[in-house]
Amino acid sequence: MQAAPFGAYGLSISVLLVSIMLAIGGVLLGGGYALNDKRLKELGRNEILQSLINGALVGGFLLLFSNGGIIGSFVNSAALANGTRLSCSPFLQYNAAICFAYDYLIGPNQYYYLGSYHSSVLSSVTLIITGLISLYAVLGIFKVFLSPVLAQIQGAVQALGAVAVSATVQASVLMFVAASALTLILPLGLILRTFYPSRKMGSFLIALTIGMYVVLPMTYLLNAAIANAYSLSSNQTSLSTLSLETGSIESGVMSYASQGANSTGIVYSLISIGSGISAQISNLMSYIFRAIAYFIVYAFVLPAFSLMITAISVKELAAMLGSDNFFGRFNLL
């Protein structure tokens, strides 16, 4: 089900203002004919035309975004195609594309997409960070000898932390869009478009609503398809392998440390530790770097692609609604 647009009072206010401006346009047009004033006639005709356009926009958006509306049905059918199953908050389920993007980014539960179950970016990154912190604590026993490895683990944790923050910020933006796009930004845009001084601002807000509520979440469907087109360290199998590698190294370090403590020479202890865990650490770091590269694409590269598509869509829609000069320097998009 699609959330009803315009909020509690937006529809009533929009209809009232359209009626008032239509009446004002009629008065101006009548006064122009009575006074035989060409400018007054032109102003009256323009206000009547703009009021009719605004009325059509109000009716059109009500039809498109209301329960079972055309856009709502299209977005939901596209997001839930091929048996996709989601588990986001109830207020996000009004827009299945936003619900999908939320589960894709920070959802606590796995979602079913493209024939398999997937964990969110935040869940996967958190799993890796937890393993790395545990490994860092164990390897810290030999900090003097393993300081380069510890430095790499620390850098990996910082990079993955940035990925987690990026995913959380994106999800927060989408939650804001779900809560306010139709009930606040859209009616405000329609109201501002009613008046001549704020007409371009209103057109921009209407275009922004469509871009944020429809185009932006739909791009996450494309992002997920791109990200899942190749298999790297963020899938559940690789994450399990990464956890096993981490646990194996931790067990090995503790075992070799115990052997070293019981041996007669420190040289023997160092050789045992180095030869026993070097291959495992090398394999683990390979997994970590691949995971970081994958999640950087997840959290930074693909979202930049989404923002670019959304910005271009908003610009073109704003131009169609008569706000082509509003962007100024952003016309480079």
C-alpha positions as CSV (number, residue, x, y, z in Angstrom):
1,M,0.0,0.0,0.0
2,Q,1.2,3.5,-0.9
3,A,1.0,6.2,1.7
4,A,-1.6,8.9,1.0
5,P,0.0,12.0,-0.4
6,F,-0.3,15.6,0.8
7,G,-0.5,14.7,4.5
8,A,-3.4,15.8,6.7
9,Y,-4.0,19.2,5.3
10,G,-1.8,19.5,2.2
11,L,-4.6,18.5,-0.2
12,S,-7.2,20.9,1.2
13,I,-4.7,23.8,1.3
14,S,-3.5,23.1,-2.3
15,V,-7.1,22.9,-3.7
16,L,-8.0,26.1,-1.8
17,L,-5.0,28.0,-3.1
18,V,-5.6,26.9,-6.6
19,S,-9.2,28.0,-6.4
20,I,-8.2,31.4,-5.0
21,M,-5.5,32.0,-7.6
22,L,-7.9,30.9,-10.4
23,A,-10.4,33.5,-9.1
24,I,-7.7,36.1,-8.9
25,G,-6.7,35.3,-12.5
26,G,-10.3,35.7,-13.6
27,V,-10.5,39.1,-11.8
28,L,-7.3,40.3,-13.5
29,L,-8.5,39.1,-16.9
30,G,-11.9,40.8,-16.4
31,G,-10.2,44.0,-15.3
32,G,-7.9,43.9,-18.3
33,Y,-10.9,43.7,-20.7
34,A,-12.8,46.4,-18.7
35,L,-9.8,48.8,-18.8
36,N,-8.6,47.6,-22.2
37,D,-5.1,47.0,-20.6
38,K,-3.0,44.6,-22.5
39,R,-0.6,43.8,-19.7
40,L,-3.4,43.2,-17.3
41,K,-5.0,40.8,-19.7
42,E,-1.8,38.9,-20.2
43,L,-1.2,38.7,-16.5
44,G,-4.7,37.4,-15.9
45,R,-4.4,34.8,-18.7
46,N,-1.1,33.6,-17.3
47,E,-2.4,33.3,-13.8
48,I,-5.4,31.3,-15.0
49,L,-3.2,29.0,-17.0
50,Q,-0.8,28.5,-14.1
51,S,-3.7,27.8,-11.8
52,L,-5.1,25.2,-14.2
53,I,-1.7,23.6,-14.4
54,N,-1.4,23.6,-10.6
55,G,-4.9,22.0,-10.4
56,A,-3.8,19.3,-12.9
57,L,-0.7,18.7,-10.8
58,V,-2.7,18.3,-7.6
59,G,-5.1,15.8,-9.3
60,G,-2.3,14.1,-11.1
61,F,-0.1,13.5,-8.0
62,L,-3.2,12.4,-6.1
63,L,-3.8,9.8,-8.8
64,L,-0.2,8.8,-9.1
65,F,0.8,8.5,-5.4
66,S,-2.4,7.6,-3.6
67,N,-3.2,4.1,-2.4
68,G,-2.8,1.8,-5.4
69,G,-1.7,4.7,-7.5
70,I,0.2,4.2,-10.8
71,I,3.7,5.1,-9.5
72,G,3.2,3.3,-6.2
73,S,2.2,0.1,-8.0
74,F,5.0,0.4,-10.4
75,V,7.7,1.0,-7.7
76,N,6.4,-1.8,-5.5
77,S,6.1,-4.3,-8.4
78,A,9.6,-3.5,-9.5
79,A,11.1,-3.8,-6.0
80,L,9.3,-7.1,-5.2
81,A,9.9,-8.8,-8.6
82,N,11.4,-12.3,-8.8
83,G,10.2,-13.2,-5.3
84,T,12.1,-10.6,-3.4
85,R,11.3,-10.7,0.3
86,L,12.0,-7.8,2.7
87,S,11.6,-7.1,6.4
88,C,11.8,-3.4,7.1
89,S,9.8,-1.1,9.4
90,P,6.1,-0.7,8.6
91,F,6.2,2.9,7.5
92,L,8.9,2.0,5.0
93,Q,6.8,-0.7,3.4
94,Y,4.6,1.9,1.7
95,N,7.5,2.3,-0.8
96,A,8.9,-1.1,-1.4
97,A,12.0,0.4,-3.2
98,I,12.9,2.4,0.0
99,C,12.2,-0.8,2.1
100,F,14.6,-2.7,-0.2
101,A,17.3,0.0,0.0
102,Y,17.0,0.0,3.8
103,D,17.4,-3.8,4.1
104,Y,20.2,-3.6,1.6
105,L,22.1,-0.9,3.6
106,I,21.4,-1.5,7.3
107,G,18.6,-4.0,7.7
108,P,19.2,-6.3,10.8
109,N,17.7,-9.3,9.1
110,Q,18.6,-11.0,5.8
111,Y,16.6,-10.2,2.7
112,Y,15.8,-12.5,-0.2
113,Y,17.0,-11.1,-3.6
114,L,18.0,-12.6,-6.9
115,G,17.4,-16.2,-5.7
116,S,19.4,-16.1,-2.5
117,Y,19.5,-14.5,1.0
118,H,21.8,-11.5,1.6
119,S,23.0,-9.6,4.7
120,S,22.9,-5.9,4.8
121,V,26.1,-3.9,4.3
122,L,26.1,-2.8,7.9
123,S,25.6,-6.4,9.2
124,S,28.4,-7.7,7.0
125,V,30.8,-5.0,7.9
126,T,30.0,-5.3,11.6
127,L,30.8,-9.0,11.4
128,I,34.2,-8.4,9.9
129,I,35.0,-5.6,12.3
130,T,34.2,-7.7,15.3
131,G,36.5,-10.5,14.0
132,L,39.3,-8.1,13.3
133,I,39.1,-6.5,16.7
134,S,39.2,-9.9,18.3
135,L,42.2,-10.9,16.2
136,Y,43.9,-7.6,17.0
137,A,43.6,-8.3,20.7
138,V,45.1,-11.7,20.3
139,L,48.0,-10.7,18.0
140,G,48.7,-7.8,20.4
141,I,50.5,-10.4,22.6
142,F,53.3,-10.2,20.0
143,K,53.0,-6.6,19.2
144,V,56.8,-6.2,18.9
145,F,57.0,-8.7,16.2
146,L,53.7,-8.2,14.4
147,S,53.4,-4.4,14.5
148,P,53.1,-4.2,10.6
149,V,50.2,-6.7,10.6
150,L,48.5,-4.9,13.5
151,A,48.8,-1.6,11.7
152,Q,47.1,-3.1,8.6
153,I,44.3,-4.5,10.7
154,Q,43.8,-1.2,12.4
155,G,43.6,0.6,9.0
156,A,41.1,-2.0,7.8
157,V,38.9,-1.5,10.8
158,Q,38.9,2.3,10.2
159,A,38.1,1.8,6.5
160,L,35.2,-0.6,7.3
161,G,34.0,1.8,10.0
162,A,33.7,4.5,7.4
163,V,31.7,2.1,5.2
164,A,29.4,1.4,8.1
165,V,28.9,5.2,8.7
166,S,28.2,5.8,5.0
167,A,25.6,3.0,4.9
168,T,23.9,4.3,8.0
169,V,23.7,7.9,6.7
170,Q,22.2,6.7,3.4
171,A,19.6,4.7,5.2
172,S,18.8,7.7,7.4
173,V,18.3,9.9,4.3
174,L,15.9,7.3,2.9
175,M,14.0,7.1,6.1
176,F,13.6,10.9,6.0
177,V,12.4,10.7,2.4
178,A,9.8,8.0,3.3
179,A,8.5,10.1,6.2
180,S,8.4,13.5,4.6
181,A,8.5,13.4,0.8
182,L,4.8,13.0,0.1
183,T,3.4,14.5,3.3
184,L,5.6,17.6,3.6
185,I,7.9,18.4,0.6
186,L,5.3,17.7,-2.2
187,P,2.4,19.8,-0.7
188,L,4.9,22.6,0.1
189,G,6.1,22.5,-3.5
190,L,2.5,22.7,-4.8
191,I,1.7,25.6,-2.4
192,L,4.8,27.5,-3.4
193,R,4.1,26.9,-7.1
194,T,0.7,28.6,-6.7
195,F,2.3,32.0,-6.2
196,Y,4.3,33.8,-8.9
197,P,7.3,34.9,-6.8
198,S,7.9,31.3,-5.5
199,R,6.8,29.4,-8.6
200,K,10.3,28.2,-9.5
201,M,11.0,27.1,-6.0
202,G,7.8,25.2,-5.9
203,S,8.6,23.4,-9.2
204,F,12.0,22.5,-7.8
205,L,10.4,21.0,-4.7
206,I,7.9,19.0,-6.7
207,A,10.8,17.6,-8.9
208,L,12.8,16.9,-5.8
209,T,10.0,14.9,-4.3
210,I,9.8,12.7,-7.4
211,G,13.5,12.3,-7.6
212,M,14.0,11.4,-3.9
213,Y,10.9,9.2,-3.5
214,V,11.0,7.3,-6.8
215,V,14.3,7.7,-8.7
216,L,16.7,7.5,-5.7
217,P,15.4,4.3,-4.1
218,M,14.9,2.6,-7.5
219,T,18.6,3.2,-8.2
220,Y,19.4,1.0,-5.2
221,L,17.7,-1.9,-7.0
222,L,20.2,-1.4,-9.8
223,N,23.1,-1.0,-7.3
224,A,22.2,-4.3,-5.7
225,A,22.0,-6.1,-9.1
226,I,25.4,-4.7,-10.0
227,A,27.0,-5.5,-6.6
228,N,25.7,-9.1,-6.7
229,A,26.7,-9.7,-10.3
230,Y,30.1,-10.7,-9.1
231,S,31.1,-12.6,-6.0
232,L,33.6,-11.2,-3.5
233,S,34.1,-11.2,0.2
234,S,30.8,-9.8,1.3
235,N,28.7,-12.8,0.5
236,Q,27.8,-15.0,3.5
237,T,30.1,-17.9,2.4
238,S,33.2,-15.7,2.2
239,L,32.3,-14.0,5.5
240,S,32.0,-17.4,7.1
241,T,35.4,-18.3,5.7
242,L,36.8,-15.0,7.0
243,S,35.5,-15.8,10.4
244,L,37.0,-19.2,10.3
245,E,40.4,-17.8,9.2
246,T,40.3,-15.3,12.1
247,G,39.4,-18.0,14.6
248,S,42.1,-20.3,13.3
249,I,44.8,-17.6,13.6
250,E,43.7,-16.8,17.1
251,S,43.8,-20.4,18.1
252,G,47.2,-20.8,16.4
253,V,48.7,-17.8,18.1
254,M,47.6,-18.9,21.6
255,S,48.8,-22.5,20.9
256,Y,52.2,-21.3,19.6
257,A,52.5,-18.9,22.5
258,S,52.0,-21.8,24.9
259,Q,54.5,-23.9,23.1
260,G,57.0,-21.1,23.1
261,A,56.6,-20.5,26.8
262,N,57.4,-24.2,27.5
263,S,60.4,-24.4,25.0
264,T,64.0,-24.1,26.1
265,G,64.9,-21.3,23.7
266,I,63.4,-18.0,22.6
267,V,64.6,-18.6,19.1
268,Y,62.7,-21.8,18.8
269,S,59.6,-20.0,20.0
270,L,59.9,-17.2,17.4
271,I,60.5,-19.6,14.6
272,S,57.5,-21.7,15.6
273,I,55.2,-18.7,15.8
274,G,56.4,-17.1,12.5
275,S,56.2,-20.3,10.4
276,G,52.9,-21.4,11.9
277,I,50.7,-18.3,11.4
278,S,52.4,-16.3,8.5
279,A,50.5,-18.2,5.8
280,Q,47.2,-17.8,7.7
281,I,47.8,-14.1,8.2
282,S,48.6,-13.6,4.5
283,N,45.4,-15.4,3.5
284,L,43.4,-13.4,6.0
285,M,44.8,-10.1,4.8
286,S,43.9,-11.0,1.2
287,Y,40.3,-11.6,2.3
288,I,40.3,-8.3,4.2
289,F,41.5,-6.2,1.4
290,R,39.1,-7.7,-1.0
291,A,36.3,-7.1,1.4
292,I,37.3,-3.5,1.9
293,A,37.4,-2.9,-1.9
294,Y,34.0,-4.5,-2.3
295,F,32.4,-2.5,0.5
296,I,33.9,0.8,-0.8
297,V,32.1,0.1,-4.0
298,Y,28.9,-0.7,-2.0
299,A,29.1,2.4,0.2
300,F,30.7,5.1,-1.9
301,V,31.0,4.4,-5.6
302,L,27.5,3.0,-6.3
303,P,25.8,5.7,-4.1
304,A,27.6,8.4,-6.0
305,F,26.1,6.8,-9.2
306,S,22.7,6.9,-7.5
307,L,23.1,10.6,-6.6
308,M,24.2,11.5,-10.1
309,I,21.1,9.8,-11.7
310,T,18.8,11.4,-9.1
311,A,20.3,14.9,-9.6
312,I,19.9,14.7,-13.4
313,S,16.3,13.4,-13.0
314,V,15.5,16.3,-10.6
315,K,17.0,18.8,-13.0
316,E,15.1,17.6,-16.0
317,L,11.8,17.3,-14.1
318,A,12.3,20.9,-12.7
319,A,12.9,22.1,-16.2
320,M,9.7,20.5,-17.4
321,L,7.8,22.2,-14.6
322,G,9.2,25.6,-15.5
323,S,12.2,25.8,-13.1
324,D,15.0,25.5,-15.6
325,N,16.9,28.5,-14.3
326,F,16.7,27.5,-10.6
327,F,19.9,25.4,-10.6
328,G,22.3,28.1,-11.6
329,R,25.8,26.6,-11.6
330,F,24.3,23.1,-11.3
331,N,23.3,23.3,-15.0
332,L,26.5,21.4,-15.6
333,L,24.7,18.2,-14.5
